[in-house]
């Protein structure tokens, strides 16, 4: 399949289907057709114009590469580019090119399964209060790994929905909107802010804030700090909570929380406010250095 690089049009936002806005790497000339299903597309310092947020959902590219040298934009606030992409890489460096990333990459991946790697992003977004990279998609097998930068999942507009089987991060910031469903989140570093509790949270470092009206089935905390302000209408706030070196903080919401099973290991801290003393657990297990603390940490 062919490889294309986005050029755009100077000072004009242009749609995906404008063939002359692409460079055909295979022929070494301006494209005569726009990229189609199975092709690979690159966005780098060659771009002189922005791409609009039009509907190209009938197309699934094999790979989309958005380099750190790409400083134009894709999509607009409230109008993401609708495109299928099997693999997406954001923030790779490009040989001989420099740049700090785009202030807006706004993608709606639809129902296509996507594997996404974010190495870095621009330091801030062009749209006030929103992330420079914003992504949504509804395939239950979607996965994203964030090694740096700032990413929003279902945060572009009110009512946005997204489904991800796995969210993995070791640095940067990941914001998750209330309409997202995250099966498993693994946090090794960075800041994870979610208005939709992941089904399973595994944390080794960094910080996580888990809010909304859902619940977390399993939380395994080996390091870092995890705040749980989420409160479901019924049932457990956290079904099984393992604290093996981390901090679990329930003080952010005065409503009572219910923990199904709690293991408090060495060097871990479980903290809650006085109004939450109705916290219950069906199973308690304490290590010799584990601590219960009443009050904010």
Number of C-alpha atoms within 10 A of each C-alpha: 11 14 18 24 23 28 23 24 18 12 9 12 19 20 21 22 15 16 17 19 26 27 26 22 16 11 11 9 11 16 20 13 15 18 26 18 16 16 18 22 24 22 24 26 22 17 23 18 20 24 25 19 25 18 16 17 16 12 17 23 20 19 22 22 19 27 26 24 23 29 25 22 22 28 22 21 17 13 17 24 24 21 23 26 27 18 18 19 19 24 25 19 19 16 7 7 13 15 16 16 30 26 22 26 29 26 25 27 25 18 18 20 20 25 18 21 21 22 20 24 29 24 13 18 20 16 13 9 9 20 28 24 28 25 24 27 25 19 17 18 15 23 22 21 19 25 21 21 23 26 26 21 29 25 25 25 12 11 11 18 21 25 21 25 17 21 22 21 25 18 22 20 23 24 22 27 25 22 19 24 24 24 20 21 24 20 25 20 23 22 21 24 19 23 21 23 32 28 19 21 23 19 25 19 22 21 22 24 20 26 24 17 16 23 25 25 19 20 23 19 25 20 23 20 23 23 19 25 23 25 24 17 10 10 14 21 27 26 20 21 23 20 26 20 22 27 23 26 22 27 22 16 18 14 15 18 25 19 20 20 18 21 18 26 21 15 17 25 21 19 19 24 18 14 14 18 11 11 16 16 18 11 11 13 11 15 14 9 12 20 17 13 14 16 13 12 14
